[in-house]
């Protein structure tokens, strides 16, 4: 089973890259994010690989980093998400933004991926919300812990969404307010704190 490829980048197409390793060209299907981050043709390149073996083919899926590969595997646990749709989902947002969208239950953001309709976006949110760190991406690298979505936090996010803010923006603002105000902050305090964050 191929776990990684390191060699010379031969070519890049819309949905795959070819890496030559010891005289053999390997075609790896990739997200747009990974393809954007590859070097120029003829330069050294390395991809982490997930190998899919079927009766009629062997496909290699390449990733620029472990986070994207792990998301690729996790997404396919959701009914209706195969390798192609998983790459489509990974082609728009960074993996941390994807975690943010799922934690914030932002179905609209997920629906932007080709092949993801409203029902599948809903399924992604429902099935993955407990499998990704709650608001880990929203909390940011300086946060000591993730902010759980529920109770006053969820109500404050909904209130900001009702005021016209995007769900991801609202979730990030409320997460910051929650960290500043503490566990006992009520909905009103979180909304006010969230509005201050959004006004910055």
C-alpha atoms as an extended CHARMM CRD file, in Angstrom:
* protein
*
       200  EXT
         1         1  UNK       CA              0.0000000000        0.0000000000        0.0000000000  PROA      1               0.0000000000
         2         2  UNK       CA              1.4360000000        3.3570000000       -1.0480000000  PROA      2               0.0000000000
         3         3  UNK       CA              1.5060000000        5.8550000000        1.8310000000  PROA      3               0.0000000000
         4         4  UNK       CA              3.4990000000        8.6880000000        0.2500000000  PROA      4               0.0000000000
         5         5  UNK       CA              5.1980000000        9.7720000000       -2.9570000000  PROA      5               0.0000000000
         6         6  UNK       CA              8.4260000000       11.7630000000       -3.1680000000  PROA      6               0.0000000000
         7         7  UNK       CA              9.9320000000       12.5510000000       -6.5120000000  PROA      7               0.0000000000
         8         8  UNK       CA              9.7470000000       15.0470000000       -9.3600000000  PROA      8               0.0000000000
         9         9  UNK       CA              6.5190000000       16.7920000000      -10.2820000000  PROA      9               0.0000000000
        10        10  UNK       CA              5.8610000000       15.8630000000      -13.8920000000  PROA      10              0.0000000000
        11        11  UNK       CA              2.5450000000       17.6270000000      -14.4840000000  PROA      11              0.0000000000
        12        12  UNK       CA             -0.5690000000       19.0940000000      -12.8690000000  PROA      12              0.0000000000
        13        13  UNK       CA             -4.1070000000       18.8400000000      -14.2770000000  PROA      13              0.0000000000
        14        14  UNK       CA             -7.4890000000       20.0330000000      -12.9910000000  PROA      14              0.0000000000
        15        15  UNK       CA             -7.9660000000       17.1400000000      -10.5980000000  PROA      15              0.0000000000
        16        16  UNK       CA             -4.6340000000       15.3340000000      -10.3500000000  PROA      16              0.0000000000
        17        17  UNK       CA             -0.8750000000       15.5620000000      -10.3460000000  PROA      17              0.0000000000
        18        18  UNK       CA              1.7090000000       13.1780000000      -11.7720000000  PROA      18              0.0000000000
        19        19  UNK       CA              4.8430000000       12.5910000000       -9.7180000000  PROA      19              0.0000000000
        20        20  UNK       CA              7.7330000000       10.6500000000      -11.2020000000  PROA      20              0.0000000000
        21        21  UNK       CA              9.4820000000        8.3530000000       -8.7550000000  PROA      21              0.0000000000
        22        22  UNK       CA             12.4360000000        6.3040000000       -9.9920000000  PROA      22              0.0000000000
        23        23  UNK       CA             11.2770000000        6.5180000000      -13.5860000000  PROA      23              0.0000000000
        24        24  UNK       CA              7.6250000000        5.6740000000      -12.8520000000  PROA      24              0.0000000000
        25        25  UNK       CA              4.9000000000        8.3270000000      -13.0890000000  PROA      25              0.0000000000
        26        26  UNK       CA              2.2360000000        8.0730000000      -10.4080000000  PROA      26              0.0000000000
        27        27  UNK       CA             -1.0740000000        9.8820000000      -10.9100000000  PROA      27              0.0000000000
        28        28  UNK       CA             -2.5870000000       11.1230000000       -7.6660000000  PROA      28              0.0000000000
        29        29  UNK       CA             -6.0090000000       12.7380000000       -7.5240000000  PROA      29              0.0000000000
        30        30  UNK       CA             -5.8460000000       15.8630000000       -5.3700000000  PROA      30              0.0000000000
        31        31  UNK       CA             -7.9520000000       18.6850000000       -4.0130000000  PROA      31              0.0000000000
        32        32  UNK       CA             -7.5810000000       22.1250000000       -5.5440000000  PROA      32              0.0000000000
        33        33  UNK       CA             -5.9030000000       23.1950000000       -2.3080000000  PROA      33              0.0000000000
        34        34  UNK       CA             -3.1510000000       20.6180000000       -2.6650000000  PROA      34              0.0000000000
        35        35  UNK       CA             -2.6770000000       21.3300000000       -6.3750000000  PROA      35              0.0000000000
        36        36  UNK       CA             -2.2620000000       25.0500000000       -5.6290000000  PROA      36              0.0000000000
        37        37  UNK       CA              0.5030000000       24.3290000000       -3.1480000000  PROA      37              0.0000000000
        38        38  UNK       CA              2.5940000000       22.0590000000       -5.3530000000  PROA      38              0.0000000000
        39        39  UNK       CA              5.8470000000       23.4160000000       -6.8230000000  PROA      39              0.0000000000
        40        40  UNK       CA              6.4520000000       23.9360000000      -10.5220000000  PROA      40              0.0000000000
        41        41  UNK       CA              6.9090000000       21.1140000000      -13.0260000000  PROA      41              0.0000000000
        42        42  UNK       CA             10.3440000000       19.5700000000      -12.7950000000  PROA      42              0.0000000000
        43        43  UNK       CA             10.7700000000       20.4220000000       -9.1190000000  PROA      43              0.0000000000
        44        44  UNK       CA             10.8900000000       18.0620000000       -6.1570000000  PROA      44              0.0000000000
        45        45  UNK       CA              7.4610000000       17.2510000000       -4.7160000000  PROA      45              0.0000000000
        46        46  UNK       CA              6.0570000000       15.0820000000       -1.9630000000  PROA      46              0.0000000000
        47        47  UNK       CA              2.5030000000       13.9630000000       -1.2780000000  PROA      47              0.0000000000
        48        48  UNK       CA              0.9370000000       11.8900000000        1.4550000000  PROA      48              0.0000000000
        49        49  UNK       CA             -1.1840000000        9.2340000000       -0.2130000000  PROA      49              0.0000000000
        50        50  UNK       CA             -4.3690000000        7.3260000000        0.4800000000  PROA      50              0.0000000000
        51        51  UNK       CA             -4.5850000000        4.2430000000       -1.7630000000  PROA      51              0.0000000000
        52        52  UNK       CA             -7.9660000000        2.9070000000       -2.8630000000  PROA      52              0.0000000000
        53        53  UNK       CA             -7.9560000000       -0.5750000000       -4.3400000000  PROA      53              0.0000000000
        54        54  UNK       CA            -11.0300000000       -1.7740000000       -6.2270000000  PROA      54              0.0000000000
        55        55  UNK       CA            -11.6720000000       -4.7320000000       -8.4930000000  PROA      55              0.0000000000
        56        56  UNK       CA            -11.3260000000       -2.5970000000      -11.6090000000  PROA      56              0.0000000000
        57        57  UNK       CA             -8.7970000000        0.0450000000      -10.5700000000  PROA      57              0.0000000000
        58        58  UNK       CA             -6.2450000000        1.3470000000       -8.1010000000  PROA      58              0.0000000000
        59        59  UNK       CA             -6.5430000000        5.0640000000       -7.3550000000  PROA      59              0.0000000000
        60        60  UNK       CA             -4.0630000000        7.1930000000       -5.4630000000  PROA      60              0.0000000000
        61        61  UNK       CA             -5.3050000000       10.3000000000       -3.6350000000  PROA      61              0.0000000000
        62        62  UNK       CA             -2.6250000000       12.8070000000       -2.7280000000  PROA      62              0.0000000000
        63        63  UNK       CA             -2.4830000000       15.3650000000        0.0650000000  PROA      63              0.0000000000
        64        64  UNK       CA             -0.1340000000       18.1930000000        0.8720000000  PROA      64              0.0000000000
        65        65  UNK       CA             -0.3980000000       17.5500000000        4.6230000000  PROA      65              0.0000000000
        66        66  UNK       CA             -1.7190000000       15.0650000000        7.1780000000  PROA      66              0.0000000000
        67        67  UNK       CA             -4.6370000000       17.2870000000        8.2140000000  PROA      67              0.0000000000
        68        68  UNK       CA             -6.1420000000       17.1680000000        4.7410000000  PROA      68              0.0000000000
        69        69  UNK       CA             -5.5970000000       13.4140000000        4.4600000000  PROA      69              0.0000000000
        70        70  UNK       CA             -7.3050000000       12.8390000000        7.8130000000  PROA      70              0.0000000000
        71        71  UNK       CA            -10.2750000000       14.9720000000        6.7270000000  PROA      71              0.0000000000
        72        72  UNK       CA            -10.4860000000       12.9980000000        3.4770000000  PROA      72              0.0000000000
        73        73  UNK       CA            -10.8220000000        9.7860000000        5.4500000000  PROA      73              0.0000000000
        74        74  UNK       CA            -13.2730000000       11.2320000000        7.9590000000  PROA      74              0.0000000000
        75        75  UNK       CA            -15.5690000000       12.7260000000        5.3260000000  PROA      75              0.0000000000
        76        76  UNK       CA            -16.0200000000        9.3660000000        3.6430000000  PROA      76              0.0000000000
        77        77  UNK       CA            -17.5950000000        7.9790000000        6.8000000000  PROA      77              0.0000000000
        78        78  UNK       CA            -20.6530000000       10.0590000000        5.9190000000  PROA      78              0.0000000000
        79        79  UNK       CA            -23.1970000000        8.3330000000        3.7180000000  PROA      79              0.0000000000
        80        80  UNK       CA            -23.1840000000        9.8040000000        0.2250000000  PROA      80              0.0000000000
        81        81  UNK       CA            -19.5850000000       11.0470000000        0.4070000000  PROA      81              0.0000000000
        82        82  UNK       CA            -17.1460000000        9.1680000000       -1.7810000000  PROA      82              0.0000000000
        83        83  UNK       CA            -13.5900000000       10.0550000000       -2.6760000000  PROA      83              0.0000000000
        84        84  UNK       CA            -14.5950000000       12.5050000000       -5.4140000000  PROA      84              0.0000000000
        85        85  UNK       CA            -17.0310000000       14.4430000000       -3.2230000000  PROA      85              0.0000000000
        86        86  UNK       CA            -14.5590000000       14.4170000000       -0.3250000000  PROA      86              0.0000000000
        87        87  UNK       CA            -11.9250000000       16.0660000000       -2.5520000000  PROA      87              0.0000000000
        88        88  UNK       CA            -14.5150000000       18.5830000000       -3.7130000000  PROA      88              0.0000000000
        89        89  UNK       CA            -15.3140000000       19.5130000000       -0.1010000000  PROA      89              0.0000000000
        90        90  UNK       CA            -11.6010000000       19.8800000000        0.6400000000  PROA      90              0.0000000000
        91        91  UNK       CA            -11.0010000000       22.0170000000       -2.4360000000  PROA      91              0.0000000000
        92        92  UNK       CA            -12.5640000000       25.1970000000       -1.0750000000  PROA      92              0.0000000000
        93        93  UNK       CA            -11.8410000000       25.7200000000        2.6200000000  PROA      93              0.0000000000
        94        94  UNK       CA             -8.7380000000       24.9500000000        4.5960000000  PROA      94              0.0000000000
        95        95  UNK       CA             -9.2160000000       21.9580000000        6.9410000000  PROA      95              0.0000000000
        96        96  UNK       CA             -9.5320000000       24.2860000000        9.9430000000  PROA      96              0.0000000000
        97        97  UNK       CA            -12.2510000000       26.2800000000        8.1690000000  PROA      97              0.0000000000
        98        98  UNK       CA            -14.0510000000       23.0320000000        7.4220000000  PROA      98              0.0000000000
        99        99  UNK       CA            -14.0040000000       22.1370000000       11.1080000000  PROA      99              0.0000000000
       100       100  UNK       CA            -15.3260000000       25.6040000000       11.8340000000  PROA      100             0.0000000000
       101       101  UNK       CA            -18.1850000000       25.2380000000        9.3450000000  PROA      101             0.0000000000
       102       102  UNK       CA            -19.2240000000       21.8840000000       10.8160000000  PROA      102             0.0000000000
       103       103  UNK       CA            -18.9540000000       23.0950000000       14.4050000000  PROA      103             0.0000000000
       104       104  UNK       CA            -20.9820000000       26.1850000000       13.5230000000  PROA      104             0.0000000000
       105       105  UNK       CA            -23.5380000000       24.0520000000       11.6250000000  PROA      105             0.0000000000
       106       106  UNK       CA            -22.9780000000       26.2490000000        8.5780000000  PROA      106             0.0000000000
       107       107  UNK       CA            -24.7120000000       24.1550000000        5.9130000000  PROA      107             0.0000000000
       108       108  UNK       CA            -24.4860000000       26.9940000000        3.3770000000  PROA      108             0.0000000000
       109       109  UNK       CA            -20.6820000000       26.9260000000        3.4900000000  PROA      109             0.0000000000
       110       110  UNK       CA            -20.6100000000       23.1730000000        2.9770000000  PROA      110             0.0000000000
       111       111  UNK       CA            -23.1080000000       23.3740000000        0.1140000000  PROA      111             0.0000000000
       112       112  UNK       CA            -20.6550000000       25.4660000000       -1.8890000000  PROA      112             0.0000000000
       113       113  UNK       CA            -18.6720000000       22.3180000000       -2.6830000000  PROA      113             0.0000000000
       114       114  UNK       CA            -19.5240000000       20.6750000000       -5.9840000000  PROA      114             0.0000000000
       115       115  UNK       CA            -21.6930000000       17.6070000000       -5.4190000000  PROA      115             0.0000000000
       116       116  UNK       CA            -22.9380000000       18.7350000000       -2.0000000000  PROA      116             0.0000000000
       117       117  UNK       CA            -26.5950000000       19.6700000000       -1.8230000000  PROA      117             0.0000000000
       118       118  UNK       CA            -28.6370000000       20.7880000000        1.1400000000  PROA      118             0.0000000000
       119       119  UNK       CA            -29.4520000000       17.2720000000        2.3490000000  PROA      119             0.0000000000
       120       120  UNK       CA            -25.8600000000       16.1110000000        2.2160000000  PROA      120             0.0000000000
       121       121  UNK       CA            -24.6780000000       19.2830000000        3.9310000000  PROA      121             0.0000000000
       122       122  UNK       CA            -27.1700000000       18.5820000000        6.7230000000  PROA      122             0.0000000000
       123       123  UNK       CA            -25.9050000000       15.0090000000        7.0000000000  PROA      123             0.0000000000
       124       124  UNK       CA            -22.3170000000       16.2220000000        7.1950000000  PROA      124             0.0000000000
       125       125  UNK       CA            -23.1730000000       18.5550000000       10.0460000000  PROA      125             0.0000000000
       126       126  UNK       CA            -25.1810000000       15.9600000000       11.9630000000  PROA      126             0.0000000000
       127       127  UNK       CA            -22.7630000000       13.0650000000       11.5500000000  PROA      127             0.0000000000
       128       128  UNK       CA            -19.5070000000       14.9600000000       12.0310000000  PROA      128             0.0000000000
       129       129  UNK       CA            -20.3680000000       17.5340000000       14.6780000000  PROA      129             0.0000000000
       130       130  UNK       CA            -19.2210000000       15.2050000000       17.4780000000  PROA      130             0.0000000000
       131       131  UNK       CA            -16.1650000000       14.0120000000       15.5780000000  PROA      131             0.0000000000
       132       132  UNK       CA            -14.4000000000       17.3370000000       15.1920000000  PROA      132             0.0000000000
       133       133  UNK       CA            -13.2260000000       19.5610000000       18.0470000000  PROA      133             0.0000000000
       134       134  UNK       CA            -16.0840000000       21.9370000000       18.7750000000  PROA      134             0.0000000000
       135       135  UNK       CA            -15.1220000000       25.3330000000       17.4270000000  PROA      135             0.0000000000
       136       136  UNK       CA            -11.4420000000       24.3760000000       17.5420000000  PROA      136             0.0000000000
       137       137  UNK       CA            -10.6840000000       26.4410000000       14.4770000000  PROA      137             0.0000000000
       138       138  UNK       CA            -12.8200000000       29.3300000000       15.6500000000  PROA      138             0.0000000000
       139       139  UNK       CA            -11.0750000000       29.3390000000       18.9870000000  PROA      139             0.0000000000
       140       140  UNK       CA             -7.7670000000       29.8810000000       17.2510000000  PROA      140             0.0000000000
       141       141  UNK       CA             -4.2630000000       28.8320000000       18.2120000000  PROA      141             0.0000000000
       142       142  UNK       CA             -4.1600000000       31.0130000000       21.2860000000  PROA      142             0.0000000000
       143       143  UNK       CA             -7.1820000000       29.3640000000       22.8620000000  PROA      143             0.0000000000
       144       144  UNK       CA             -6.5940000000       27.0120000000       25.7510000000  PROA      144             0.0000000000
       145       145  UNK       CA             -9.6160000000       24.8700000000       24.9400000000  PROA      145             0.0000000000
       146       146  UNK       CA            -12.4430000000       24.5030000000       22.4960000000  PROA      146             0.0000000000
       147       147  UNK       CA            -15.7340000000       26.2570000000       23.1010000000  PROA      147             0.0000000000
       148       148  UNK       CA            -18.6300000000       23.7940000000       23.2510000000  PROA      148             0.0000000000
       149       149  UNK       CA            -21.6500000000       24.6090000000       21.1240000000  PROA      149             0.0000000000
       150       150  UNK       CA            -24.7690000000       24.3200000000       23.2240000000  PROA      150             0.0000000000
       151       151  UNK       CA            -26.9490000000       26.2310000000       25.6520000000  PROA      151             0.0000000000
       152       152  UNK       CA            -26.2130000000       29.9460000000       25.8110000000  PROA      152             0.0000000000
       153       153  UNK       CA            -23.4640000000       29.7100000000       23.1810000000  PROA      153             0.0000000000
       154       154  UNK       CA            -25.8000000000       28.1500000000       20.6170000000  PROA      154             0.0000000000
       155       155  UNK       CA            -28.5490000000       30.6660000000       21.4240000000  PROA      155             0.0000000000
       156       156  UNK       CA            -26.1380000000       33.5930000000       21.0810000000  PROA      156             0.0000000000
       157       157  UNK       CA            -24.8950000000       32.3040000000       17.7160000000  PROA      157             0.0000000000
       158       158  UNK       CA            -28.4940000000       31.9720000000       16.4990000000  PROA      158             0.0000000000
       159       159  UNK       CA            -29.2560000000       35.5010000000       17.6710000000  PROA      159             0.0000000000
       160       160  UNK       CA            -26.3540000000       36.9370000000       15.6860000000  PROA      160             0.0000000000
       161       161  UNK       CA            -27.3330000000       34.9160000000       12.6240000000  PROA      161             0.0000000000
       162       162  UNK       CA            -30.8500000000       36.3620000000       12.9310000000  PROA      162             0.0000000000
       163       163  UNK       CA            -29.2590000000       39.8170000000       12.9060000000  PROA      163             0.0000000000
       164       164  UNK       CA            -27.7800000000       39.0470000000        9.5000000000  PROA      164             0.0000000000
       165       165  UNK       CA            -24.2930000000       37.7800000000       10.3000000000  PROA      165             0.0000000000
       166       166  UNK       CA            -22.9110000000       34.6610000000        8.6270000000  PROA      166             0.0000000000
       167       167  UNK       CA            -22.9910000000       31.6320000000       10.9050000000  PROA      167             0.0000000000
       168       168  UNK       CA            -19.2180000000       31.1400000000       10.8070000000  PROA      168             0.0000000000
       169       169  UNK       CA            -18.6210000000       34.7930000000       11.7100000000  PROA      169             0.0000000000
       170       170  UNK       CA            -21.2060000000       34.6110000000       14.4810000000  PROA      170             0.0000000000
       171       171  UNK       CA            -19.6790000000       31.4300000000       15.8880000000  PROA      171             0.0000000000
       172       172  UNK       CA            -16.2110000000       32.9390000000       15.9420000000  PROA      172             0.0000000000
       173       173  UNK       CA            -17.4030000000       36.0990000000       17.6610000000  PROA      173             0.0000000000
       174       174  UNK       CA            -19.3820000000       34.2180000000       20.2880000000  PROA      174             0.0000000000
       175       175  UNK       CA            -16.4490000000       31.8700000000       20.9050000000  PROA      175             0.0000000000
       176       176  UNK       CA            -14.2080000000       34.8790000000       21.6030000000  PROA      176             0.0000000000
       177       177  UNK       CA            -16.8430000000       36.4200000000       23.8520000000  PROA      177             0.0000000000
       178       178  UNK       CA            -17.2380000000       33.1310000000       25.7020000000  PROA      178             0.0000000000
       179       179  UNK       CA            -13.5150000000       32.9440000000       26.4000000000  PROA      179             0.0000000000
       180       180  UNK       CA            -13.4700000000       36.5500000000       27.6250000000  PROA      180             0.0000000000
       181       181  UNK       CA            -16.5980000000       36.3410000000       29.7640000000  PROA      181             0.0000000000
       182       182  UNK       CA            -16.2980000000       32.8320000000       31.1610000000  PROA      182             0.0000000000
       183       183  UNK       CA            -18.5440000000       29.8110000000       31.5420000000  PROA      183             0.0000000000
       184       184  UNK       CA            -21.3070000000       31.6380000000       33.4200000000  PROA      184             0.0000000000
       185       185  UNK       CA            -22.0110000000       34.2350000000       30.7330000000  PROA      185             0.0000000000
       186       186  UNK       CA            -25.6550000000       34.3220000000       29.6980000000  PROA      186             0.0000000000
       187       187  UNK       CA            -27.0760000000       34.7290000000       26.2180000000  PROA      187             0.0000000000
       188       188  UNK       CA            -27.3780000000       38.5010000000       26.4520000000  PROA      188             0.0000000000
       189       189  UNK       CA            -23.7920000000       38.9380000000       27.5540000000  PROA      189             0.0000000000
       190       190  UNK       CA            -22.5440000000       36.6220000000       24.8180000000  PROA      190             0.0000000000
       191       191  UNK       CA            -24.5340000000       38.4800000000       22.1560000000  PROA      191             0.0000000000
       192       192  UNK       CA            -23.1950000000       41.8430000000       23.3150000000  PROA      192             0.0000000000
       193       193  UNK       CA            -19.6760000000       40.4490000000       23.5040000000  PROA      193             0.0000000000
       194       194  UNK       CA            -20.0740000000       38.8850000000       20.0790000000  PROA      194             0.0000000000
       195       195  UNK       CA            -21.2290000000       42.1710000000       18.5780000000  PROA      195             0.0000000000
       196       196  UNK       CA            -18.1590000000       43.8980000000       19.9980000000  PROA      196             0.0000000000
       197       197  UNK       CA            -15.9460000000       41.2590000000       18.3920000000  PROA      197             0.0000000000
       198       198  UNK       CA            -17.6750000000       41.6640000000       15.0490000000  PROA      198             0.0000000000
       199       199  UNK       CA            -17.2720000000       45.4410000000       15.2070000000  PROA      199             0.0000000000
       200       200  UNK       CA            -13.4850000000       45.2200000000       15.4510000000  PROA      200             0.0000000000
